[in-house]
Amino acid sequence: MNDEQRAAIEKWRKRQIYCVAVGNVAAIVFLMGIALGSNLILGIGCSAFLICLGGILAGGYLASRAAKSSSP
């Protein structure tokens, strides 16, 4: 694996960590929306959580592709 591919994988790993952190906050907001009975807060939390989940999955897919492309 060359340095460029390693840097790309590290970049996606860092983004995944940030997405997980934001996803955790979004899940808390979602649960607060349920507890408070507020559909607005619930919708915001759910939307943010789904966006973060998509980001995590996309980042994992792209990182695995970058790792596979380095195979001889």
N, C-alpha and C positions, 0 to 999 in steps of 0.2 A: 504494500500500500504506500503510495507516494504522499508527500507532505500536503499536496493540494486536496487529495481525497480525505486525508485525516482531518484537515482543517474544516472541510465541509461537514463531516460527521460530527465533529465537536460543536460546530455552530448549531446543527439541528438538535443535538442533545441539550444544549443550553436553552434553546427555544422550547423544547419539550418540558424542561424543568419549570420555566416561567408559565407555560400553559397549564401545568398541573397546579401550580400555586394559585393562579387566577381561577382555575376550575374549582378549587377548594373553596375559595371565597364566594364564587357563584353558587356553589351548592349550599353554603350557609345562608346566602341571601334567599335562595329558593325555599329553604326550610323556614326562614323567618316569614316569608310570604305566606306559607301554609299556616304557621302559628298565629299570625296576625289576621289572617283571612283576607289579605289584600291580593287581588288578582294582578294588579300592576307589578308589585314587587315579585310575586310568583313568576310572572311572565318574563321579567327582566332576568331573574336568576336562572330560569330554565333556558332562555335563549343564550345567555352568556356561557352556561355550562355546556350546551350542545356545540357552540362554536369552539370552545376550548377542547372538547372531546375530538372534534373534527381535526383541529390543529395537531393534537397529539398523534392521532392515527396517521395523518398525512406526513408528519415529521418522521415517524417510525418507518413508514413506507419509503420515503426518500432516503433516509439514512441507510436502510437495508440495501436499496439499489446502489447507493454510492459504495457500500462495502463490497457488494457483489461485482461491481465493475472493476474492482482492483484485483479480482482473482485472475491468475494466469491462464 
